[in-house]
């Protein structure tokens, strides 16, 4: 399910006010793997209990926001650190 372009044009990070864009599928898969391994926490330090169906990332990569049932969850405390994607991928 793709996000409406008009909606993406008006959404921004509630903290930095930076524009957001869809998180690429490869990054989403990697982020979900890290969530499953318990390595990712929300900005309020609570546990991320479910994988992300879709996500938005700020244009500078600093924050990630989940999208549930097509609805962006743009709450400061429910942001995820974009730095999580900077970690080297796990060896298989």
PyMOL Python script that loads the backbone (N, CA, C, O; Angstrom):
from pymol import cmd

cmd.read_pdbstr("""\
ATOM      1  N   UNK A   1       0.846  -1.172   0.000  1.00  0.00           N
ATOM      2  CA  UNK A   1       0.000   0.000   0.000  1.00  0.00           C
ATOM      3  C   UNK A   1       0.895   1.240   0.000  1.00  0.00           C
ATOM      4  O   UNK A   1       1.719   1.409   0.899  1.00  0.00           O
ATOM      5  N   UNK A   2       0.742   2.078  -0.971  1.00  0.00           N
ATOM      6  CA  UNK A   2       1.575   3.277  -1.036  1.00  0.00           C
ATOM      7  C   UNK A   2       0.846   4.453  -0.399  1.00  0.00           C
ATOM      8  O   UNK A   2      -0.383   4.524  -0.396  1.00  0.00           O
ATOM      9  N   UNK A   3       1.634   5.363   0.133  1.00  0.00           N
ATOM     10  CA  UNK A   3       1.088   6.544   0.790  1.00  0.00           C
ATOM     11  C   UNK A   3       0.661   7.563  -0.261  1.00  0.00           C
ATOM     12  O   UNK A   3       1.274   7.676  -1.323  1.00  0.00           O
ATOM     13  N   UNK A   4      -0.377   8.285   0.046  1.00  0.00           N
ATOM     14  CA  UNK A   4      -0.860   9.355  -0.827  1.00  0.00           C
ATOM     15  C   UNK A   4       0.212  10.442  -0.916  1.00  0.00           C
ATOM     16  O   UNK A   4       0.689  10.925   0.111  1.00  0.00           O
ATOM     17  N   UNK A   5       0.587  10.823  -2.113  1.00  0.00           N
ATOM     18  CA  UNK A   5       1.632  11.825  -2.340  1.00  0.00           C
ATOM     19  C   UNK A   5       1.283  13.173  -1.679  1.00  0.00           C
ATOM     20  O   UNK A   5       2.159  13.851  -1.143  1.00  0.00           O
ATOM     21  N   UNK A   6       0.010  13.545  -1.724  1.00  0.00           N
ATOM     22  CA  UNK A   6      -0.411  14.811  -1.113  1.00  0.00           C
ATOM     23  C   UNK A   6      -0.202  14.770   0.401  1.00  0.00           C
ATOM     24  O   UNK A   6       0.210  15.762   1.003  1.00  0.00           O
ATOM     25  N   UNK A   7      -0.484  13.630   1.006  1.00  0.00           N
ATOM     26  CA  UNK A   7      -0.273  13.480   2.443  1.00  0.00           C
ATOM     27  C   UNK A   7       1.215  13.572   2.772  1.00  0.00           C
ATOM     28  O   UNK A   7       1.604  14.238   3.731  1.00  0.00           O
ATOM     29  N   UNK A   8       2.030  12.910   1.986  1.00  0.00           N
ATOM     30  CA  UNK A   8       3.480  12.970   2.215  1.00  0.00           C
ATOM     31  C   UNK A   8       4.024  14.391   2.081  1.00  0.00           C
ATOM     32  O   UNK A   8       4.963  14.772   2.780  1.00  0.00           O
ATOM     33  N   UNK A   9       3.432  15.166   1.185  1.00  0.00           N
ATOM     34  CA  UNK A   9       3.890  16.537   0.977  1.00  0.00           C
ATOM     35  C   UNK A   9       3.635  17.433   2.178  1.00  0.00           C
ATOM     36  O   UNK A   9       4.347  18.421   2.361  1.00  0.00           O
ATOM     37  N   UNK A  10       2.631  17.116   3.010  1.00  0.00           N
ATOM     38  CA  UNK A  10       2.336  17.975   4.153  1.00  0.00           C
ATOM     39  C   UNK A  10       2.854  17.422   5.481  1.00  0.00           C
ATOM     40  O   UNK A  10       2.941  18.157   6.465  1.00  0.00           O
ATOM     41  N   UNK A  11       3.195  16.139   5.514  1.00  0.00           N
ATOM     42  CA  UNK A  11       3.692  15.552   6.770  1.00  0.00           C
ATOM     43  C   UNK A  11       5.127  15.979   7.037  1.00  0.00           C
ATOM     44  O   UNK A  11       5.931  16.149   6.121  1.00  0.00           O
ATOM     45  N   UNK A  12       5.420  16.146   8.321  1.00  0.00           N
ATOM     46  CA  UNK A  12       6.797  16.417   8.725  1.00  0.00           C
ATOM     47  C   UNK A  12       7.009  15.861  10.126  1.00  0.00           C
ATOM     48  O   UNK A  12       6.050  15.600  10.853  1.00  0.00           O
ATOM     49  N   UNK A  13       8.237  15.687  10.487  1.00  0.00           N
ATOM     50  CA  UNK A  13       8.607  15.200  11.812  1.00  0.00           C
ATOM     51  C   UNK A  13       8.137  16.219  12.849  1.00  0.00           C
ATOM     52  O   UNK A  13       8.405  17.411  12.699  1.00  0.00           O
ATOM     53  N   UNK A  14       7.441  15.775  13.897  1.00  0.00           N
ATOM     54  CA  UNK A  14       6.963  16.713  14.909  1.00  0.00           C
ATOM     55  C   UNK A  14       8.092  17.317  15.746  1.00  0.00           C
ATOM     56  O   UNK A  14       7.884  18.326  16.421  1.00  0.00           O
ATOM     57  N   UNK A  15       9.261  16.726  15.712  1.00  0.00           N
ATOM     58  CA  UNK A  15      10.396  17.206  16.499  1.00  0.00           C
ATOM     59  C   UNK A  15      11.261  18.159  15.671  1.00  0.00           C
ATOM     60  O   UNK A  15      11.475  19.308  16.055  1.00  0.00           O
ATOM     61  N   UNK A  16      11.748  17.673  14.544  1.00  0.00           N
ATOM     62  CA  UNK A  16      12.689  18.451  13.742  1.00  0.00           C
ATOM     63  C   UNK A  16      12.017  19.299  12.657  1.00  0.00           C
ATOM     64  O   UNK A  16      12.631  20.202  12.089  1.00  0.00           O
ATOM     65  N   UNK A  17      10.755  18.993  12.384  1.00  0.00           N
ATOM     66  CA  UNK A  17       9.995  19.650  11.309  1.00  0.00           C
ATOM     67  C   UNK A  17      10.548  19.327   9.918  1.00  0.00           C
ATOM     68  O   UNK A  17      10.249  20.026   8.949  1.00  0.00           O
ATOM     69  N   UNK A  18      11.351  18.271   9.825  1.00  0.00           N
ATOM     70  CA  UNK A  18      11.910  17.833   8.541  1.00  0.00           C
ATOM     71  C   UNK A  18      10.852  17.052   7.766  1.00  0.00           C
ATOM     72  O   UNK A  18      10.019  16.381   8.376  1.00  0.00           O
ATOM     73  N   UNK A  19      10.869  17.125   6.443  1.00  0.00           N
ATOM     74  CA  UNK A  19       9.947  16.314   5.629  1.00  0.00           C
ATOM     75  C   UNK A  19      10.238  14.821   5.817  1.00  0.00           C
ATOM     76  O   UNK A  19      11.344  14.425   6.188  1.00  0.00           O
ATOM     77  N   UNK A  20       9.228  14.019   5.554  1.00  0.00           N
ATOM     78  CA  UNK A  20       9.385  12.563   5.648  1.00  0.00           C
ATOM     79  C   UNK A  20       9.132  11.926   4.290  1.00  0.00           C
ATOM     80  O   UNK A  20       8.492  12.504   3.412  1.00  0.00           O
ATOM     81  N   UNK A  21       9.651  10.727   4.152  1.00  0.00           N
ATOM     82  CA  UNK A  21       9.471   9.955   2.923  1.00  0.00           C
ATOM     83  C   UNK A  21       9.330   8.487   3.320  1.00  0.00           C
ATOM     84  O   UNK A  21       9.732   8.106   4.419  1.00  0.00           O
ATOM     85  N   UNK A  22       8.771   7.669   2.448  1.00  0.00           N
ATOM     86  CA  UNK A  22       8.623   6.250   2.783  1.00  0.00           C
ATOM     87  C   UNK A  22       9.990   5.601   3.024  1.00  0.00           C
ATOM     88  O   UNK A  22      10.959   5.877   2.317  1.00  0.00           O
ATOM     89  N   UNK A  23      10.042   4.743   4.025  1.00  0.00           N
ATOM     90  CA  UNK A  23      11.248   3.976   4.298  1.00  0.00           C
ATOM     91  C   UNK A  23      11.358   2.880   3.234  1.00  0.00           C
ATOM     92  O   UNK A  23      10.408   2.125   3.031  1.00  0.00           O
ATOM     93  N   UNK A  24      12.500   2.785   2.556  1.00  0.00           N
ATOM     94  CA  UNK A  24      12.647   1.734   1.528  1.00  0.00           C
ATOM     95  C   UNK A  24      12.435   0.338   2.116  1.00  0.00           C
ATOM     96  O   UNK A  24      12.746   0.087   3.280  1.00  0.00           O
ATOM     97  N   UNK A  25      11.901  -0.561   1.293  1.00  0.00           N
ATOM     98  CA  UNK A  25      11.582  -1.921   1.739  1.00  0.00           C
ATOM     99  C   UNK A  25      12.775  -2.640   2.365  1.00  0.00           C
ATOM    100  O   UNK A  25      12.613  -3.351   3.357  1.00  0.00           O
ATOM    101  N   UNK A  26      13.966  -2.465   1.800  1.00  0.00           N
ATOM    102  CA  UNK A  26      15.136  -3.162   2.357  1.00  0.00           C
ATOM    103  C   UNK A  26      15.433  -2.668   3.772  1.00  0.00           C
ATOM    104  O   UNK A  26      15.792  -3.456   4.647  1.00  0.00           O
ATOM    105  N   UNK A  27      15.282  -1.359   3.994  1.00  0.00           N
ATOM    106  CA  UNK A  27      15.488  -0.807   5.335  1.00  0.00           C
ATOM    107  C   UNK A  27      14.378  -1.248   6.282  1.00  0.00           C
ATOM    108  O   UNK A  27      14.631  -1.496   7.461  1.00  0.00           O
ATOM    109  N   UNK A  28      13.155  -1.347   5.775  1.00  0.00           N
ATOM    110  CA  UNK A  28      12.038  -1.801   6.592  1.00  0.00           C
ATOM    111  C   UNK A  28      12.256  -3.236   7.051  1.00  0.00           C
ATOM    112  O   UNK A  28      12.016  -3.562   8.213  1.00  0.00           O
ATOM    113  N   UNK A  29      12.705  -4.084   6.151  1.00  0.00           N
ATOM    114  CA  UNK A  29      12.990  -5.476   6.506  1.00  0.00           C
ATOM    115  C   UNK A  29      14.083  -5.554   7.572  1.00  0.00           C
ATOM    116  O   UNK A  29      13.980  -6.319   8.531  1.00  0.00           O
ATOM    117  N   UNK A  30      15.102  -4.770   7.390  1.00  0.00           N
ATOM    118  CA  UNK A  30      16.210  -4.751   8.353  1.00  0.00           C
ATOM    119  C   UNK A  30      15.746  -4.237   9.718  1.00  0.00           C
ATOM    120  O   UNK A  30      16.101  -4.800  10.753  1.00  0.00           O
ATOM    121  N   UNK A  31      14.951  -3.166   9.712  1.00  0.00           N
ATOM    122  CA  UNK A  31      14.425  -2.611  10.948  1.00  0.00           C
ATOM    123  C   UNK A  31      13.540  -3.628  11.665  1.00  0.00           C
ATOM    124  O   UNK A  31      13.630  -3.772  12.884  1.00  0.00           O
ATOM    125  N   UNK A  32      12.691  -4.332  10.926  1.00  0.00           N
ATOM    126  CA  UNK A  32      11.833  -5.351  11.533  1.00  0.00           C
ATOM    127  C   UNK A  32      12.644  -6.498  12.120  1.00  0.00           C
ATOM    128  O   UNK A  32      12.266  -7.070  13.143  1.00  0.00           O
ATOM    129  N   UNK A  33      13.748  -6.834  11.481  1.00  0.00           N
ATOM    130  CA  UNK A  33      14.624  -7.867  12.033  1.00  0.00           C
ATOM    131  C   UNK A  33      15.205  -7.401  13.376  1.00  0.00           C
ATOM    132  O   UNK A  33      15.255  -8.167  14.338  1.00  0.00           O
ATOM    133  N   UNK A  34      15.637  -6.152  13.426  1.00  0.00           N
ATOM    134  CA  UNK A  34      16.185  -5.596  14.668  1.00  0.00           C
ATOM    135  C   UNK A  34      15.108  -5.511  15.753  1.00  0.00           C
ATOM    136  O   UNK A  34      15.394  -5.737  16.929  1.00  0.00           O
ATOM    137  N   UNK A  35      13.880  -5.187  15.365  1.00  0.00           N
ATOM    138  CA  UNK A  35      12.773  -5.150  16.319  1.00  0.00           C
ATOM    139  C   UNK A  35      12.536  -6.545  16.879  1.00  0.00           C
ATOM    140  O   UNK A  35      12.371  -6.716  18.086  1.00  0.00           O
ATOM    141  N   UNK A  36      12.521  -7.537  16.000  1.00  0.00           N
ATOM    142  CA  UNK A  36      12.306  -8.918  16.419  1.00  0.00           C
ATOM    143  C   UNK A  36      13.394  -9.378  17.398  1.00  0.00           C
ATOM    144  O   UNK A  36      13.124 -10.153  18.315  1.00  0.00           O
ATOM    145  N   UNK A  37      14.611  -8.898  17.196  1.00  0.00           N
ATOM    146  CA  UNK A  37      15.728  -9.256  18.068  1.00  0.00           C
ATOM    147  C   UNK A  37      15.752  -8.425  19.354  1.00  0.00           C
ATOM    148  O   UNK A  37      16.617  -8.627  20.207  1.00  0.00           O
ATOM    149  N   UNK A  38      14.808  -7.495  19.494  1.00  0.00           N
ATOM    150  CA  UNK A  38      14.732  -6.672  20.693  1.00  0.00           C
ATOM    151  C   UNK A  38      15.771  -5.569  20.767  1.00  0.00           C
ATOM    152  O   UNK A  38      16.079  -5.083  21.855  1.00  0.00           O
ATOM    153  N   UNK A  39      16.317  -5.164  19.623  1.00  0.00           N
ATOM    154  CA  UNK A  39      17.382  -4.167  19.604  1.00  0.00           C
ATOM    155  C   UNK A  39      16.899  -2.741  19.373  1.00  0.00           C
ATOM    156  O   UNK A  39      17.701  -1.808  19.411  1.00  0.00           O
ATOM    157  N   UNK A  40      15.595  -2.556  19.134  1.00  0.00           N
ATOM    158  CA  UNK A  40      15.057  -1.228  18.833  1.00  0.00           C
ATOM    159  C   UNK A  40      14.026  -0.862  19.890  1.00  0.00           C
ATOM    160  O   UNK A  40      13.193  -1.682  20.275  1.00  0.00           O
ATOM    161  N   UNK A  41      14.095   0.384  20.354  1.00  0.00           N
ATOM    162  CA  UNK A  41      13.125   0.915  21.304  1.00  0.00           C
ATOM    163  C   UNK A  41      12.613   2.248  20.780  1.00  0.00           C
ATOM    164  O   UNK A  41      13.301   2.952  20.040  1.00  0.00           O
ATOM    165  N   UNK A  42      11.390   2.580  21.182  1.00  0.00           N
ATOM    166  CA  UNK A  42      10.840   3.886  20.841  1.00  0.00           C
ATOM    167  C   UNK A  42      11.644   4.977  21.533  1.00  0.00           C
ATOM    168  O   UNK A  42      12.443   4.693  22.425  1.00  0.00           O
ATOM    169  N   UNK A  43      11.437   6.210  21.126  1.00  0.00           N
ATOM    170  CA  UNK A  43      12.149   7.343  21.706  1.00  0.00           C
ATOM    171  C   UNK A  43      11.847   7.506  23.190  1.00  0.00           C
ATOM    172  O   UNK A  43      12.669   8.059  23.921  1.00  0.00           O
ATOM    173  N   UNK A  44      10.684   7.038  23.658  1.00  0.00           N
ATOM    174  CA  UNK A  44      10.368   7.105  25.084  1.00  0.00           C
ATOM    175  C   UNK A  44      10.914   5.899  25.851  1.00  0.00           C
ATOM    176  O   UNK A  44      10.579   5.688  27.016  1.00  0.00           O
ATOM    177  N   UNK A  45      11.753   5.119  25.185  1.00  0.00           N
ATOM    178  CA  UNK A  45      12.427   3.941  25.732  1.00  0.00           C
ATOM    179  C   UNK A  45      11.503   2.738  25.968  1.00  0.00           C
ATOM    180  O   UNK A  45      11.903   1.777  26.626  1.00  0.00           O
ATOM    181  N   UNK A  46      10.281   2.779  25.442  1.00  0.00           N
ATOM    182  CA  UNK A  46       9.406   1.614  25.560  1.00  0.00           C
ATOM    183  C   UNK A  46       9.717   0.628  24.429  1.00  0.00           C
ATOM    184  O   UNK A  46      10.281   0.990  23.396  1.00  0.00           O
ATOM    185  N   UNK A  47       9.339  -0.598  24.656  1.00  0.00           N
ATOM    186  CA  UNK A  47       9.616  -1.674  23.703  1.00  0.00           C
ATOM    187  C   UNK A  47       8.724  -1.564  22.468  1.00  0.00           C
ATOM    188  O   UNK A  47       7.541  -1.236  22.566  1.00  0.00           O
ATOM    189  N   UNK A  48       9.302  -1.840  21.324  1.00  0.00           N
ATOM    190  CA  UNK A  48       8.533  -1.931  20.078  1.00  0.00           C
ATOM    191  C   UNK A  48       8.015  -3.363  20.033  1.00  0.00           C
ATOM    192  O   UNK A  48       8.790  -4.306  19.875  1.00  0.00           O
ATOM    193  N   UNK A  49       6.709  -3.521  20.170  1.00  0.00           N
ATOM    194  CA  UNK A  49       6.140  -4.863  20.330  1.00  0.00           C
ATOM    195  C   UNK A  49       5.730  -5.545  19.040  1.00  0.00           C
ATOM    196  O   UNK A  49       5.559  -6.763  19.008  1.00  0.00           O
ATOM    197  N   UNK A  50       5.570  -4.774  17.980  1.00  0.00           N
ATOM    198  CA  UNK A  50       5.100  -5.374  16.727  1.00  0.00           C
ATOM    199  C   UNK A  50       5.932  -4.857  15.562  1.00  0.00           C
ATOM    200  O   UNK A  50       6.398  -3.717  15.584  1.00  0.00           O
ATOM    201  N   UNK A  51       6.119  -5.688  14.548  1.00  0.00           N
ATOM    202  CA  UNK A  51       6.853  -5.227  13.361  1.00  0.00           C
ATOM    203  C   UNK A  51       6.077  -4.118  12.656  1.00  0.00           C
ATOM    204  O   UNK A  51       4.878  -3.944  12.872  1.00  0.00           O
ATOM    205  N   UNK A  52       6.772  -3.388  11.825  1.00  0.00           N
ATOM    206  CA  UNK A  52       6.167  -2.278  11.085  1.00  0.00           C
ATOM    207  C   UNK A  52       5.685  -2.762   9.726  1.00  0.00           C
ATOM    208  O   UNK A  52       6.402  -3.464   9.013  1.00  0.00           O
ATOM    209  N   UNK A  53       4.462  -2.378   9.377  1.00  0.00           N
ATOM    210  CA  UNK A  53       3.930  -2.678   8.047  1.00  0.00           C
ATOM    211  C   UNK A  53       4.562  -1.744   7.021  1.00  0.00           C
ATOM    212  O   UNK A  53       4.969  -2.158   5.935  1.00  0.00           O
ATOM    213  N   UNK A  54       4.630  -0.474   7.401  1.00  0.00           N
ATOM    214  CA  UNK A  54       5.221   0.585   6.590  1.00  0.00           C
ATOM    215  C   UNK A  54       5.852   1.561   7.561  1.00  0.00           C
ATOM    216  O   UNK A  54       5.576   1.530   8.760  1.00  0.00           O
ATOM    217  N   UNK A  55       6.701   2.426   7.034  1.00  0.00           N
ATOM    218  CA  UNK A  55       7.311   3.444   7.887  1.00  0.00           C
ATOM    219  C   UNK A  55       7.692   4.654   7.056  1.00  0.00           C
ATOM    220  O   UNK A  55       7.857   4.583   5.838  1.00  0.00           O
ATOM    221  N   UNK A  56       7.825   5.759   7.757  1.00  0.00           N
ATOM    222  CA  UNK A  56       8.296   7.010   7.158  1.00  0.00           C
ATOM    223  C   UNK A  56       9.589   7.386   7.853  1.00  0.00           C
ATOM    224  O   UNK A  56       9.741   7.165   9.054  1.00  0.00           O
ATOM    225  N   UNK A  57      10.519   7.953   7.103  1.00  0.00           N
ATOM    226  CA  UNK A  57      11.788   8.379   7.663  1.00  0.00           C
ATOM    227  C   UNK A  57      12.012   9.845   7.283  1.00  0.00           C
ATOM    228  O   UNK A  57      11.650  10.274   6.188  1.00  0.00           O
ATOM    229  N   UNK A  58      12.606  10.599   8.191  1.00  0.00           N
ATOM    230  CA  UNK A  58      12.893  11.997   7.885  1.00  0.00           C
ATOM    231  C   UNK A  58      13.917  12.062   6.765  1.00  0.00           C
ATOM    232  O   UNK A  58      14.691  11.127   6.558  1.00  0.00           O
ATOM    233  N   UNK A  59      13.911  13.175   6.046  1.00  0.00           N
ATOM    234  CA  UNK A  59      14.811  13.295   4.898  1.00  0.00           C
ATOM    235  C   UNK A  59      16.287  13.277   5.297  1.00  0.00           C
ATOM    236  O   UNK A  59      17.150  13.030   4.455  1.00  0.00           O
ATOM    237  N   UNK A  60      16.583  13.536   6.571  1.00  0.00           N
ATOM    238  CA  UNK A  60      17.978  13.450   7.023  1.00  0.00           C
ATOM    239  C   UNK A  60      18.270  12.127   7.741  1.00  0.00           C
ATOM    240  O   UNK A  60      19.378  11.924   8.236  1.00  0.00           O
ATOM    241  N   UNK A  61      17.276  11.226   7.799  1.00  0.00           N
ATOM    242  CA  UNK A  61      17.472   9.898   8.372  1.00  0.00           C
ATOM    243  C   UNK A  61      17.521   9.843   9.879  1.00  0.00           C
ATOM    244  O   UNK A  61      17.940   8.827  10.434  1.00  0.00           O
ATOM    245  N   UNK A  62      17.107  10.902  10.573  1.00  0.00           N
ATOM    246  CA  UNK A  62      17.244  10.924  12.024  1.00  0.00           C
ATOM    247  C   UNK A  62      16.125  10.206  12.774  1.00  0.00           C
ATOM    248  O   UNK A  62      16.354   9.680  13.863  1.00  0.00           O
ATOM    249  N   UNK A  63      14.933  10.177  12.214  1.00  0.00           N
ATOM    250  CA  UNK A  63      13.811   9.533  12.899  1.00  0.00           C
ATOM    251  C   UNK A  63      12.957   8.747  11.915  1.00  0.00           C
ATOM    252  O   UNK A  63      12.839   9.068  10.733  1.00  0.00           O
ATOM    253  N   UNK A  64      12.370   7.697  12.478  1.00  0.00           N
ATOM    254  CA  UNK A  64      11.488   6.817  11.712  1.00  0.00           C
ATOM    255  C   UNK A  64      10.153   6.763  12.442  1.00  0.00           C
ATOM    256  O   UNK A  64      10.109   6.681  13.670  1.00  0.00           O
ATOM    257  N   UNK A  65       9.069   6.810  11.682  1.00  0.00           N
ATOM    258  CA  UNK A  65       7.723   6.741  12.254  1.00  0.00           C
ATOM    259  C   UNK A  65       6.962   5.601  11.597  1.00  0.00           C
ATOM    260  O   UNK A  65       6.993   5.440  10.377  1.00  0.00           O
ATOM    261  N   UNK A  66       6.280   4.813  12.418  1.00  0.00           N
ATOM    262  CA  UNK A  66       5.508   3.694  11.880  1.00  0.00           C
ATOM    263  C   UNK A  66       4.250   4.192  11.187  1.00  0.00           C
ATOM    264  O   UNK A  66       3.755   5.284  11.465  1.00  0.00           O
ATOM    265  N   UNK A  67       3.751   3.373  10.288  1.00  0.00           N
ATOM    266  CA  UNK A  67       2.486   3.628   9.606  1.00  0.00           C
ATOM    267  C   UNK A  67       1.639   2.387   9.842  1.00  0.00           C
ATOM    268  O   UNK A  67       1.977   1.301   9.372  1.00  0.00           O
ATOM    269  N   UNK A  68       0.538   2.547  10.572  1.00  0.00           N
ATOM    270  CA  UNK A  68      -0.342   1.424  10.893  1.00  0.00           C
ATOM    271  C   UNK A  68      -1.649   1.558  10.133  1.00  0.00           C
ATOM    272  O   UNK A  68      -2.339   2.570  10.250  1.00  0.00           O
ATOM    273  N   UNK A  69      -1.989   0.543   9.355  1.00  0.00           N
ATOM    274  CA  UNK A  69      -3.214   0.543   8.556  1.00  0.00           C
ATOM    275  C   UNK A  69      -3.321   1.805   7.699  1.00  0.00           C
ATOM    276  O   UNK A  69      -4.402   2.373   7.539  1.00  0.00           O
ATOM    277  N   UNK A  70      -2.180   2.232   7.149  1.00  0.00           N
ATOM    278  CA  UNK A  70      -2.147   3.397   6.272  1.00  0.00           C
ATOM    279  C   UNK A  70      -2.139   4.735   6.996  1.00  0.00           C
ATOM    280  O   UNK A  70      -2.157   5.785   6.354  1.00  0.00           O
ATOM    281  N   UNK A  71      -2.111   4.712   8.341  1.00  0.00           N
ATOM    282  CA  UNK A  71      -2.148   5.945   9.125  1.00  0.00           C
ATOM    283  C   UNK A  71      -0.788   6.182   9.771  1.00  0.00           C
ATOM    284  O   UNK A  71      -0.353   5.373  10.591  1.00  0.00           O
ATOM    285  N   UNK A  72      -0.109   7.269   9.421  1.00  0.00           N
ATOM    286  CA  UNK A  72       1.184   7.571  10.038  1.00  0.00           C
ATOM    287  C   UNK A  72       1.020   7.901  11.529  1.00  0.00           C
ATOM    288  O   UNK A  72       0.152   8.687  11.909  1.00  0.00           O
ATOM    289  N   UNK A  73       1.857   7.296  12.353  1.00  0.00           N
ATOM    290  CA  UNK A  73       1.846   7.561  13.793  1.00  0.00           C
ATOM    291  C   UNK A  73       2.976   8.561  14.061  1.00  0.00           C
ATOM    292  O   UNK A  73       4.115   8.181  14.332  1.00  0.00           O
ATOM    293  N   UNK A  74       2.630   9.836  13.979  1.00  0.00           N
ATOM    294  CA  UNK A  74       3.618  10.912  14.047  1.00  0.00           C
ATOM    295  C   UNK A  74       3.693  11.509  15.450  1.00  0.00           C
ATOM    296  O   UNK A  74       3.566  12.721  15.623  1.00  0.00           O
ATOM    297  N   UNK A  75       3.896  10.663  16.433  1.00  0.00           N
ATOM    298  CA  UNK A  75       4.029  11.103  17.819  1.00  0.00           C
ATOM    299  C   UNK A  75       5.504  11.090  18.199  1.00  0.00           C
ATOM    300  O   UNK A  75       6.225  10.141  17.892  1.00  0.00           O
ATOM    301  N   UNK A  76       5.943  12.143  18.865  1.00  0.00           N
ATOM    302  CA  UNK A  76       7.355  12.258  19.232  1.00  0.00           C
ATOM    303  C   UNK A  76       7.846  11.028  19.984  1.00  0.00           C
ATOM    304  O   UNK A  76       8.901  10.483  19.661  1.00  0.00           O
ATOM    305  N   UNK A  77       7.091  10.589  20.979  1.00  0.00           N
ATOM    306  CA  UNK A  77       7.525   9.456  21.797  1.00  0.00           C
ATOM    307  C   UNK A  77       7.478   8.125  21.058  1.00  0.00           C
ATOM    308  O   UNK A  77       8.092   7.155  21.502  1.00  0.00           O
ATOM    309  N   UNK A  78       6.755   8.061  19.930  1.00  0.00           N
ATOM    310  CA  UNK A  78       6.658   6.827  19.150  1.00  0.00           C
ATOM    311  C   UNK A  78       7.594   6.826  17.943  1.00  0.00           C
ATOM    312  O   UNK A  78       7.494   5.957  17.076  1.00  0.00           O
ATOM    313  N   UNK A  79       8.485   7.780  17.891  1.00  0.00           N
ATOM    314  CA  UNK A  79       9.502   7.774  16.852  1.00  0.00           C
ATOM    315  C   UNK A  79      10.546   6.710  17.157  1.00  0.00           C
ATOM    316  O   UNK A  79      10.721   6.301  18.304  1.00  0.00           O
ATOM    317  N   UNK A  80      11.221   6.281  16.132  1.00  0.00           N
ATOM    318  CA  UNK A  80      12.322   5.324  16.271  1.00  0.00           C
ATOM    319  C   UNK A  80      13.595   6.024  15.817  1.00  0.00           C
ATOM    320  O   UNK A  80      13.553   6.854  14.909  1.00  0.00           O
ATOM    321  N   UNK A  81      14.716   5.701  16.433  1.00  0.00           N
ATOM    322  CA  UNK A  81      15.969   6.353  16.030  1.00  0.00           C
ATOM    323  C   UNK A  81      16.427   5.878  14.652  1.00  0.00           C
ATOM    324  O   UNK A  81      16.569   4.678  14.415  1.00  0.00           O
ATOM    325  N   UNK A  82      16.652   6.808  13.770  1.00  0.00           N
ATOM    326  CA  UNK A  82      17.152   6.465  12.441  1.00  0.00           C
ATOM    327  C   UNK A  82      18.543   5.868  12.505  1.00  0.00           C
ATOM    328  O   UNK A  82      18.955   5.149  11.595  1.00  0.00           O
ATOM    329  N   UNK A  83      19.269   6.161  13.572  1.00  0.00           N
ATOM    330  CA  UNK A  83      20.629   5.638  13.730  1.00  0.00           C
ATOM    331  C   UNK A  83      20.652   4.112  13.798  1.00  0.00           C
ATOM    332  O   UNK A  83      21.700   3.501  13.584  1.00  0.00           O
ATOM    333  N   UNK A  84      19.520   3.496  14.091  1.00  0.00           N
ATOM    334  CA  UNK A  84      19.457   2.028  14.141  1.00  0.00           C
ATOM    335  C   UNK A  84      19.825   1.415  12.791  1.00  0.00           C
ATOM    336  O   UNK A  84      20.370   0.313  12.735  1.00  0.00           O
ATOM    337  N   UNK A  85      19.528   2.125  11.714  1.00  0.00           N
ATOM    338  CA  UNK A  85      19.834   1.606  10.386  1.00  0.00           C
ATOM    339  C   UNK A  85      21.299   1.783  10.023  1.00  0.00           C
ATOM    340  O   UNK A  85      21.763   1.239   9.022  1.00  0.00           O
ATOM    341  N   UNK A  86      22.035   2.548  10.838  1.00  0.00           N
ATOM    342  CA  UNK A  86      23.457   2.746  10.581  1.00  0.00           C
ATOM    343  C   UNK A  86      24.307   1.607  11.125  1.00  0.00           C
ATOM    344  O   UNK A  86      25.487   1.495  10.795  1.00  0.00           O
ATOM    345  N   UNK A  87      23.707   0.764  11.957  1.00  0.00           N
ATOM    346  CA  UNK A  87      24.424  -0.379  12.512  1.00  0.00           C
ATOM    347  C   UNK A  87      24.758  -1.335  11.369  1.00  0.00           C
ATOM    348  O   UNK A  87      23.967  -1.489  10.439  1.00  0.00           O
ATOM    349  N   UNK A  88      25.915  -1.970  11.435  1.00  0.00           N
ATOM    350  CA  UNK A  88      26.234  -2.942  10.375  1.00  0.00           C
ATOM    351  C   UNK A  88      25.242  -4.093  10.409  1.00  0.00           C
ATOM    352  O   UNK A  88      24.821  -4.516  11.486  1.00  0.00           O
ATOM    353  N   UNK A  89      24.865  -4.606   9.242  1.00  0.00           N
ATOM    354  CA  UNK A  89      23.919  -5.727   9.228  1.00  0.00           C
ATOM    355  C   UNK A  89      24.529  -6.956   9.896  1.00  0.00           C
ATOM    356  O   UNK A  89      25.737  -7.178   9.806  1.00  0.00           O
ATOM    357  N   UNK A  90      23.690  -7.763  10.574  1.00  0.00           N
ATOM    358  CA  UNK A  90      24.202  -8.958  11.232  1.00  0.00           C
ATOM    359  C   UNK A  90      24.750  -9.958  10.222  1.00  0.00           C
ATOM    360  O   UNK A  90      24.236 -10.082   9.110  1.00  0.00           O
ATOM    361  N   UNK A  91      25.782 -10.657  10.617  1.00  0.00           N
ATOM    362  CA  UNK A  91      26.350 -11.708   9.734  1.00  0.00           C
ATOM    363  C   UNK A  91      25.479 -12.940   9.790  1.00  0.00           C
ATOM    364  O   UNK A  91      24.957 -13.305  10.843  1.00  0.00           O
ATOM    365  N   UNK A  92      25.332 -13.562   8.666  1.00  0.00           N
ATOM    366  CA  UNK A  92      24.496 -14.770   8.606  1.00  0.00           C
ATOM    367  C   UNK A  92      25.339 -16.004   8.466  1.00  0.00           C
ATOM    368  O   UNK A  92      24.806 -17.112   8.400  1.00  0.00           O
TER     369      UNK A  92
END
""", "prot")
cmd.dss("prot")
cmd.show_as("cartoon", "prot")
cmd.util.cbc("prot")
cmd.orient("prot")
